[in-house]
Amino acid sequence: MIYIIINMIMINILEEILLPVRCAGCGRYLSRPICPECNAAMPVVRGNTCSRCGKPTMYPVDGCLQCGSNLRQIDHAVAMAVYEEPLRSIIHKLKYGNGWRLAAPLGAMAAVCLAPHLASPRPAITYVPMHRRRKRERGYDHAERLAAGVARALGLEVVPLLERTRPSPSQASLGYADRRSNVRGAFRQKAMERMPEEVVVVDDVLTTGSTMGECASVLKGGGARRVLACVLARDLLA
């Protein structure tokens, strides 16, 4: 089974190298992973937001009806864009289509949105980790790659502060209450001498905030004073 997975991953990598690059948004063959048209059509979040969950709002708020109790441990959330096309297709390619090369440009774009909200010059950039079994199956952890893109753009390094204790079903297929129970106790802090004071947790999409909130609770319990969520997209259908 392991050899089959490895062979599939290698075939996908060779296809990406030998064949012309498709735009992850529209699928056209180009010389870049995201074409200028899709880049311009990106549903970027502009204007006021809820500082706790990143949802666009009519005026600045610190907590909204969608935050609920999931994000109490998050001090600030930054979403680059709304979870709509073409970003939806781009994220799908990043996660499921061996599109790990997308992580660097997407991470750099997210870093531009994140930078004004940092309180310290050298925060710890970490990520929502996959379970090791799922990472082996996919060949990479997309959130880890995204975090590397964010960190590189800020002149920092990724610090793996969390690990997933058990595999769990995808959150996308679950309702609100099931999402909370699905990730409860699913993360723990990695062994380290001292928890950084300011931590940025990177992921692809924030929907109900159950996963991000669970990660923030672990980090705050370990001594972090300020935890920020940095995501590519805010799903407004939550």
C-alpha positions in Angstrom: 0.0 0.0 0.0 2.8 2.4 0.9 4.6 1.7 -2.4 1.3 2.5 -4.3 0.9 5.8 -2.5 4.6 6.7 -3.2 4.2 5.8 -6.9 1.1 7.9 -7.2 2.8 10.9 -5.6 5.9 10.5 -7.8 3.7 10.3 -11.0 1.9 13.5 -9.9 5.2 15.3 -9.3 6.6 14.2 -12.7 3.4 15.4 -14.4 3.7 18.8 -12.8 7.4 19.0 -13.9 7.1 17.7 -17.4 3.7 19.1 -18.5 2.9 22.8 -18.9 1.6 24.5 -15.8 -2.2 24.9 -15.4 -3.6 27.9 -13.6 -5.1 26.4 -10.3 -8.1 28.7 -10.6 -9.3 28.4 -14.2 -7.3 25.5 -15.5 -5.7 27.2 -18.5 -2.2 26.2 -19.5 0.2 29.0 -18.6 3.6 29.6 -17.2 2.4 30.3 -13.7 0.3 28.5 -11.1 -2.2 31.4 -10.8 -3.0 33.5 -13.9 -3.3 37.3 -13.9 -7.1 37.1 -14.4 -7.7 34.7 -11.5 -5.3 36.8 -9.4 -7.3 39.9 -10.1 -10.6 38.1 -9.5 -9.5 36.9 -6.0 -12.2 37.8 -3.5 -9.8 39.7 -1.3 -11.2 40.9 2.1 -11.1 44.7 2.1 -12.5 47.1 4.7 -13.9 46.3 8.1 -13.8 42.8 9.7 -14.6 41.0 12.9 -11.1 41.0 14.5 -11.8 37.6 16.2 -12.9 35.6 13.2 -12.0 37.6 10.1 -15.5 37.9 8.8 -16.1 41.1 6.7 -18.4 43.4 8.5 -20.0 46.8 8.0 -17.9 48.3 10.8 -15.1 47.0 13.0 -16.2 44.6 15.7 -14.3 42.5 18.3 -16.5 39.4 18.2 -19.6 38.7 16.2 -22.5 36.2 16.1 -20.5 33.7 14.1 -17.6 33.7 16.5 -19.6 31.8 19.2 -17.4 30.2 21.9 -15.0 28.6 19.4 -12.7 31.5 19.0 -12.5 32.8 22.6 -8.7 32.0 22.7 -8.0 33.8 19.4 -6.8 37.4 19.9 -7.0 38.3 16.2 -7.9 36.5 12.9 -6.7 37.6 9.5 -8.3 36.1 6.3 -6.8 37.0 3.0 -10.0 36.5 1.1 -13.5 35.1 1.1 -13.9 31.4 0.3 -15.3 31.9 -3.2 -14.1 31.2 -6.7 -11.4 31.3 -8.0 -9.8 30.9 -4.5 -12.0 27.9 -3.7 -10.5 26.0 -6.7 -7.0 27.1 -5.9 -7.2 25.9 -2.3 -8.7 22.6 -3.6 -5.7 22.2 -5.9 -3.3 23.1 -3.0 -4.8 20.4 -0.8 -5.8 17.6 -3.0 -4.1 18.1 -6.4 -0.5 17.8 -5.4 -0.4 21.6 -5.7 2.1 22.2 -2.9 3.9 24.7 -5.2 1.0 27.0 -4.7 1.8 27.4 -1.0 4.7 29.8 -1.5 2.8 32.5 -3.5 -0.3 32.1 -1.4 1.6 32.2 1.8 3.3 35.4 0.7 -0.1 37.0 -0.1 -1.4 36.0 3.3 1.7 37.5 5.0 1.0 40.9 3.4 -2.4 40.8 5.2 -1.0 39.5 8.4 2.0 41.9 8.9 0.1 45.0 10.1 -1.5 43.0 12.9 1.6 41.6 14.5 2.5 43.0 17.9 6.1 41.6 18.1 8.9 41.8 15.5 9.6 38.1 15.6 6.4 36.1 16.3 6.4 32.3 16.1 4.8 31.1 12.8 3.2 27.7 13.2 0.3 25.8 11.6 -2.6 23.4 12.1 -1.0 20.0 11.6 -2.3 17.0 9.8 -2.1 13.6 11.5 1.1 11.8 10.4 -1.0 9.0 8.7 -2.8 11.5 6.5 0.4 13.4 5.8 2.0 10.1 4.6 -1.0 9.4 2.3 -1.0 12.9 0.8 2.8 13.3 0.7 2.8 16.7 2.3 1.0 18.9 4.8 -0.5 21.8 3.0 -0.8 24.0 6.2 2.8 23.4 6.9 3.8 24.5 3.4 1.5 27.5 3.7 3.1 28.5 7.0 6.5 28.2 5.4 5.4 30.6 2.7 4.1 33.1 5.3 7.3 32.8 7.4 9.6 33.2 4.4 7.8 36.4 3.3 8.2 37.8 6.8 11.9 36.8 7.1 11.0 34.2 9.8 11.1 30.4 10.2 8.3 28.0 10.9 8.1 26.6 14.4 6.1 23.4 14.7 4.4 23.9 18.1 1.5 21.5 17.7 0.9 17.9 16.8 -2.3 16.0 16.1 -3.0 13.2 18.6 -5.4 11.2 16.5 -6.8 11.1 12.9 -10.2 12.5 12.6 -12.8 12.9 9.8 -12.6 16.0 7.6 -14.4 19.0 9.1 -16.0 19.8 5.8 -18.5 17.0 6.0 -19.6 17.8 9.6 -22.2 20.2 11.1 -21.4 22.8 13.7 -21.8 20.7 16.9 -20.0 17.7 15.3 -17.1 19.9 14.2 -16.4 20.9 17.9 -16.5 17.4 19.2 -14.5 16.1 16.2 -11.4 18.2 17.2 -11.8 18.3 20.9 -8.5 17.0 22.4 -7.2 16.3 18.9 -4.1 18.5 19.4 -1.3 18.8 21.9 1.8 21.0 22.4 5.1 19.7 21.2 7.9 19.4 23.7 9.8 22.7 23.9 11.7 24.8 26.4 9.5 27.9 26.3 6.3 28.8 24.5 6.7 32.0 22.4 4.6 35.0 23.6 3.1 35.7 20.2 2.1 32.8 17.9 0.5 32.9 14.5 -1.4 29.7 13.5 -1.7 29.3 9.7 -4.4 27.2 7.9 -6.2 27.3 4.6 -9.9 28.0 5.5 -11.7 29.2 8.7 -15.3 28.1 8.8 -16.7 27.7 12.3 -13.4 28.2 14.0 -13.6 24.9 15.9 -10.1 23.6 14.7 -8.4 27.0 15.1 -10.0 27.5 18.5 -8.8 24.1 19.7 -5.2 24.9 18.6 -5.3 28.3 20.3 -6.5 26.8 23.5 -3.6 24.4 23.5 -1.1 27.2 22.8 -2.6 29.5 25.5 -2.5 26.6 27.9 1.2 26.2 27.1 2.0 29.8 27.9 1.4 31.8 24.7 0.0 35.3 25.5 -1.3 36.2 22.1 -2.5 33.9 19.4 -3.4 35.0 15.9 -5.2 33.0 13.2 -3.9 33.5 9.6 -5.9 31.8 6.9 -6.2 32.1 3.1 -10.0 32.2 3.2 -13.0 32.9 5.5 -16.0 30.7 4.7 -19.1 32.9 5.1 -21.5 30.0 4.8 -20.8 28.9 8.4 
